[in-house]
Amino acid sequence: MPMPWATGAGRAEIAGLILANAEETGEPSDDGNPQKSYSRQRRPEKMNQTIDYSEIDPNIRELVEVLNTFDGLSTVGSCGGHPNPTFGQWPENNWYVLCDITRNDTGWSILEFLTMLINSDMVEEVALLPQICQANRNSCELELCFLIAGDNQDPDQLAILIRNNKLDQDGGSNG
C-alpha cells in the first residue's frame, strides 16, 4: 500500500528521546534498577479542546467527528488529501487522522476496537499505525499517537463502520 508515511527523526534518536522523558516509578525491575513508566494520562489541555469541524477537510470530517465521540480519544491532526499537495498535505486519494489516546484501560480498549475493525474489514485500504508526535507546539517532548490512514478508500465508509460497531459495543447508545 503506497501511503506517504512521515518518517521524521531516526528511530534510534526517537527511542532515546522517549527513554529520556520516561519517569522512574521507584519500583525495582528484575535487575534491581528502578523501572521507567510510560503510562502518562492525556494532558488536560487536549481533553478540553474545541474542534472547529468547518476547518477539517470535508471528505474526512465525518470520520474525525465519530472518532471524537470516544471518551479517551482525541484527534490532533488530519488531512483529506489534495490534488496538488503542498508541504504537509497528502496527495489526492490518500488521507489520515492522527489520534491521541489516553494511557489507561479505556485507551487500550479503543485501540483494540479500532484495530479489530480495520484489520477485519479494511486491511487492504486502511492502516492503523503508531506515530511519534510532538506533545504540543511549545515542547520538544515526544509522545506516542496513532495514525489512521487510507489509500483510495472513502473515509466515510470507515466512519459508518466505526459508528455502527460502536453502537453494538455501547449496547445501542452512541456515546
N, C-alpha and C positions, 0 to 999 in steps of 0.2 A: 504494500500500500504506500504509494509515494506521497507522504504528507510532509510538509515543511517544518519539522520539529526544530525548536530553538535549542541550541547547544550551549551557548554562553561559555562560562569558565570550564576549565578542565575538571574531570571527575575527581582527581586527587585534591585539587585546590578546594572544590566544593566540600568534599568529605572533611578536609582539615578545618574549614570554617564551621561546619556543623558540630564537629567534636569540640572546637574551641568554645562554642556557645552552649554546650551541654552543662547542666548543673549537677553537682555531686549530691547524691541522696543521703550520704552518710552511712549507708548500709554497706558492709563489705561484700565483695563478689567472691567467687570461689578462690581467687588468687590472693584474697586478703585486702585488696585495694578498694577504695570507695567506688561504688557504682555511679555511673552517669545516668541522668534522667533526660529523656527527650519527649516527655508526655505533657508539654505545655497545653494549657487551655487556650481557646481562641481569645484574642485580645478584645477588651470591651469596645474599643472604637470600631472594630469590624462588626460586632454584633448589632450596633445601633445605626449602621449606615442606612441611608435612604437612597434608593436607586431611582434615577430618572430613566424609566424604560424608553422614553422617546429618543434617548441618545444611543440606544443599542441598535445595531444593525437589524432591520426588520425581519430578515429570514431566521434569526436566532432568538428573537425577542421572547417567543413562547417558551422555548427551552430554558432560557435564563429565568423566566418567571416561575416555571414549575420546579426548577432546581432550588430556588429560593424559598419554596414552601416547606422545605425540610428544616426542622429545628436541628441545628448542629451543622448546617452547611451555609456558606455564603459565597456567592460568585464574586470574583475580584478582577476579572478581565474577560474579554471576548472579542471575537472578530467573525463576521459573517462571510468573509471572502469578497474580493473586489476584482473587477475586470482588468484594471491597470493598477496593481498594488504599489503603494509607496512604502517607505520604511515602516516596519511594524505591522503592516497589513498582510493578510494571507491572500493567495490567488483565488480567483473565482472558482466555485465548486468545492472549496475547502473552507472549513470553519472550525472554531474552537470555543470552549468556555472553560475558564480557569476557576477552580473552586478551592476554597479553604474549608477544612473540615475540623471540627472540634477533636481534641485528643482525649477521647474517652469512649465508653462503650457505645454511645449514641453515634458518634462519628464513625466508629468501626462498622456498626450496623448499616449505615448509609453506604459506605464503600462496598460492603458485601452485596447489598441490594443492587447498586448500580452495576457492579461487576457481573453479577448473575444475569441481569437484563441484557447488557451489552454483549457478553460472551455467548449467550444462548440465542439471541435474536438478530444481532447486528455485527457479528465478529468480523465480517469482511469489509464493512464500510465505516465502522466507528471504533475508536480506541479510547481506553481509559488508562492514562499513564501518570506516574509520579513526575513531578516537576519541582525543581528548586526555584523559589521565588524570593524576592526582596521582601522582608517583613512589612515595611512601609517605606514611603518615599524619603523619609528623613533618617533612615537607618541603613547600616551596612549588614545588619543581621539577616541571615537567610532562614527560610522555613520551608517545610515540605507542603506542597499544594498538589492538586490533581487536575490534569488536563483531560477534558473530554473533547475529542477531535473527530471530525468526519471528512470523508473524501467522496464526492459525488453521491451524497446521501442527504435527503431532506431532513433537517434538524427537527422539523415539526413532527415527523414520524417518531423520533426518539422521545420528544416531549409527550406525545399521546401515549406511547408505551409506558413511560415512567408514571404519568398521571393515572392510567388505568390500573397498573400493578400496585401503585401506592395506595389507591383506594382499597384494593383487596387486602393489602398488608395492614392498613389502618382500620379495617373492619367496616368499610363503607363510608368513612369520612375523609375529607381531603384536607388534612392539616395536621 
